[in-house]
Amino acid sequence: MKKKKNPVTMINDILFSIEKEVTWVLFLAMLILLVIQVVCRYVLNMPLAWSEEICRLLYIAVSFIGAAIATRERSHISINILPAIVNGITHHDEKKTNRILMGCDVIMSVICIVFWGWLTVILTNYTITVKNLNTLTPAIQFPQYIVYVACVVSGALIVIHYLLNMIEMFINKESMKPVEDADLAEAADGKEAAH
């Protein structure tokens, strides 16, 4: 029987699901536009200037929203030598190791929350400035500030995920662990069994 999820995990998972769906839709749109561009350029000899620009905008959005997804999954690049060092120092005492690692996770999360919060504020101010300038993209004449909105939204989502991940850590009384390949395989097996 599955253990009941706490509200924080549920909120984090709902945000995560929405982000994944939006990312897939944007990625699929980008892929379709790229195929159309290749066919038009090399088969029909009629390149489309606007498709390249839209693909670039979609790529930016997918990259930034993907960063928020990686934050939720705790799958950003990290150096994981610390658990081995702490384990050796505590002589494999699981409780002590977990407490020390939780402290390190809190410090890392607070630093990331402050950094991404600060960056989001700066990006928000920049986006407002670009909006006030009424600049447009060259090919499709699309408002330039929309490009930066994806960055602002992503920064806010990253802050929210770090905060929710940290709260989950305290609720579970366990240090944050990245989603491992084995966990992903288990989740996939669980989904297949459910269908």
C-alpha positions in Angstrom: 0.0 0.0 0.0 1.3 3.4 -0.9 1.9 5.9 1.9 -0.2 9.0 1.7 1.5 12.1 0.4 1.7 15.2 2.5 0.2 18.5 1.1 3.6 20.0 0.4 4.6 17.0 -1.8 1.2 17.1 -3.5 1.7 20.8 -4.4 5.2 20.2 -5.6 4.1 17.3 -7.7 1.2 19.2 -9.2 3.6 22.1 -10.2 6.0 19.5 -11.6 3.3 17.8 -13.7 2.2 21.1 -15.2 5.8 22.1 -16.0 6.4 18.8 -17.7 3.2 19.1 -19.8 4.0 22.6 -20.8 7.6 21.7 -21.7 6.4 18.7 -23.8 4.0 20.9 -25.7 6.6 23.6 -26.3 9.2 21.0 -27.3 6.8 19.3 -29.7 5.9 22.7 -31.3 9.6 23.4 -31.7 10.2 20.0 -33.3 7.3 20.4 -35.7 8.5 23.9 -36.7 12.1 22.6 -37.3 10.8 19.8 -39.5 8.7 22.3 -41.5 11.7 24.6 -41.8 14.0 21.8 -43.1 11.3 20.7 -45.6 10.7 24.3 -46.8 14.4 25.1 -47.1 15.8 22.0 -48.7 12.9 20.4 -50.5 10.8 23.5 -51.6 13.7 26.0 -51.7 11.6 28.5 -49.7 13.2 29.1 -46.3 10.9 30.5 -43.6 12.5 33.3 -41.6 9.8 33.4 -39.0 10.1 29.7 -38.0 13.7 30.0 -36.9 12.9 32.9 -34.6 9.9 31.0 -33.1 12.1 28.0 -32.6 14.6 30.1 -30.7 11.9 31.5 -28.5 10.5 28.1 -27.8 14.0 26.7 -27.0 14.6 29.5 -24.5 11.2 28.7 -22.8 11.9 24.9 -22.8 15.4 25.4 -21.3 14.3 27.6 -18.5 11.2 25.6 -17.6 13.4 22.5 -17.8 15.6 24.1 -15.1 12.6 24.2 -12.8 11.8 20.6 -13.5 15.4 19.6 -12.7 15.1 21.5 -9.5 12.0 19.5 -8.4 13.7 16.2 -9.4 17.0 17.4 -7.7 18.8 16.4 -10.9 21.0 19.4 -11.5 24.7 18.6 -11.7 26.1 18.2 -8.2 29.2 16.9 -6.5 28.0 14.1 -4.2 31.3 13.4 -2.4 30.0 15.1 0.8 27.8 12.2 1.8 30.7 9.8 1.6 32.9 12.2 3.7 30.2 12.8 6.3 29.6 9.0 6.5 33.2 8.4 7.2 33.4 11.2 9.8 30.3 9.9 11.6 31.6 6.3 11.4 28.5 5.2 9.4 26.1 6.4 12.1 23.0 6.9 10.0 21.3 9.4 12.3 24.3 11.7 12.6 25.0 11.5 8.9 21.4 12.4 8.1 21.4 15.3 10.5 24.6 16.7 9.0 23.5 16.2 5.5 20.1 17.9 6.3 22.0 20.9 7.6 24.1 21.1 4.4 20.9 20.8 2.4 19.3 23.6 4.3 22.3 25.8 3.7 22.4 24.9 0.0 18.6 25.5 -0.4 18.8 28.9 1.4 21.7 30.0 -0.9 19.8 28.9 -4.0 16.5 30.5 -2.9 18.3 33.8 -2.2 20.2 33.6 -5.5 17.2 32.6 -7.7 15.0 35.1 -5.9 17.5 37.9 -6.5 17.9 36.8 -10.1 14.1 36.7 -10.6 13.7 40.2 -9.2 16.4 41.5 -11.6 14.8 39.6 -14.6 11.4 41.0 -13.6 12.7 44.6 -13.6 14.5 44.0 -16.9 11.3 42.5 -18.4 9.3 45.6 -17.4 12.0 47.8 -18.9 11.9 45.9 -22.2 8.0 46.0 -22.2 8.1 49.8 -21.7 10.4 50.1 -24.7 7.9 48.3 -26.9 10.6 46.4 -28.7 9.6 43.7 -31.2 11.3 40.6 -32.5 12.8 41.2 -36.0 11.0 38.5 -38.0 7.6 38.0 -36.5 7.2 41.4 -34.8 6.3 39.7 -31.5 6.8 41.7 -28.2 10.3 41.1 -27.1 9.4 41.1 -23.4 7.5 37.8 -23.7 10.9 36.0 -24.1 11.9 37.3 -20.7 8.6 36.3 -19.1 9.6 32.6 -19.5 12.8 33.4 -17.5 10.9 35.2 -14.8 8.3 32.4 -14.4 11.1 29.8 -14.4 13.0 31.7 -11.7 9.9 31.9 -9.5 9.2 28.2 -10.0 12.8 27.3 -9.1 12.5 29.3 -5.9 9.2 27.6 -5.1 10.6 24.1 -5.8 13.7 24.8 -3.6 11.4 26.0 -0.8 9.0 23.1 -1.1 11.8 20.5 -1.4 13.3 21.9 1.8 9.9 21.7 3.6 9.5 18.1 2.4 12.9 17.3 3.8 11.8 18.5 7.2 8.5 16.6 7.0 10.3 13.4 5.9 13.2 14.0 8.4 15.5 12.9 5.7 18.2 14.7 3.6 17.3 15.6 0.1 18.3 12.9 -2.3 18.4 13.2 -6.1 16.0 11.1 -8.1 18.1 8.1 -9.0 17.7 6.0 -12.1 16.5 3.1 -10.0 13.7 5.4 -8.5 12.7 6.4 -12.1 12.6 2.7 -13.1 10.4 2.0 -10.1 8.1 4.8 -10.9 7.8 3.6 -14.5 7.1 0.1 -13.3 4.4 1.5 -11.0 2.8 3.4 -13.8 2.8 0.3 -16.1 1.3 -1.8 -13.3 -1.5 0.8 -12.8 -2.5 0.6 -16.4 
